[in-house]
């Protein structure tokens, strides 16, 4: 019988990693409490510590979002100009067109 892998939510992983960082309990105690292998807890703790600086990198994300926002506004402006031009041209076309 094939056993399917368990999938853990990021919130749960962060909770376990924080508990491991606090070191109030041993890895084996944490493993029993959260029903996760100690090696997995160690991996989550290491990953959590490596990515901790991302919590303070909001400025970079804001700059990227602002650049994307400006690009989209420029595209909207271009499309509005094209739409207005097409309206103007369509008014100049003959209306009694028969195929």
C-alpha positions in Angstrom: 0.0 0.0 0.0 1.4 3.3 -1.1 1.6 6.0 1.6 1.0 9.6 0.5 3.3 12.4 1.7 2.0 14.8 4.2 2.0 18.4 3.2 2.5 21.1 5.8 1.3 24.7 5.6 3.9 27.5 5.8 2.3 28.7 9.1 2.9 25.3 10.7 6.5 25.2 9.5 7.2 28.6 10.9 5.6 27.7 14.2 7.8 24.5 14.5 10.9 26.4 13.4 10.3 29.1 16.0 9.8 26.5 18.7 13.1 24.9 17.6 14.9 28.3 17.6 13.7 29.0 21.2 15.3 25.8 22.3 13.0 25.3 25.3 12.5 21.7 24.2 14.8 19.2 22.6 14.4 18.2 19.0 13.0 14.8 20.0 10.4 16.5 22.3 9.4 18.8 19.5 9.2 15.9 17.0 6.8 14.1 19.3 4.7 17.1 20.0 4.3 18.1 16.3 4.5 14.6 14.9 7.4 15.5 12.6 10.8 13.9 12.2 13.6 15.7 14.0 15.6 16.0 10.7 12.7 17.8 9.1 12.5 20.3 12.1 16.2 21.0 11.6 15.7 21.7 7.9 12.8 24.0 8.6 14.8 25.8 11.3 17.8 26.3 8.9 15.5 27.5 6.1 13.7 29.9 8.5 17.0 31.4 9.6 18.3 31.8 6.1 15.2 33.6 4.9 14.7 35.7 8.0 16.1 38.8 6.3 13.3 38.7 3.7 11.0 40.0 6.4 12.9 43.3 6.3 13.2 43.6 2.5 9.9 45.3 2.0 11.5 48.3 0.3 12.7 46.1 -2.6 9.3 44.7 -3.1 7.7 48.1 -3.0 10.1 49.4 -5.6 9.3 46.4 -7.9 5.6 47.0 -7.3 5.9 50.7 -8.1 7.8 50.0 -11.3 5.2 47.5 -12.4 2.4 49.9 -11.5 4.1 52.7 -13.6 4.5 50.3 -16.5 0.8 49.3 -16.4 -0.3 53.0 -16.2 1.8 53.7 -19.3 0.2 50.8 -21.1 -3.3 52.0 -20.1 -2.5 55.5 -21.5 -1.2 54.0 -24.7 -4.4 51.9 -25.1 -6.6 54.9 -24.5 -4.8 56.9 -27.1 -5.2 54.1 -29.6 -8.9 53.7 -28.7 -9.6 57.4 -29.2 -7.7 57.3 -32.6 -9.8 54.3 -33.7 -13.0 56.1 -32.7 -12.0 59.1 -34.8 -11.1 57.0 -37.8 -14.3 55.0 -37.6 -16.4 58.1 -37.7 -14.7 59.1 -41.0 -15.6 55.7 -42.7 -18.7 55.6 -44.9 -21.7 54.3 -43.1 -23.5 52.9 -46.1 -21.0 50.2 -46.7 -22.7 47.1 -48.3 -20.7 43.9 -49.0 
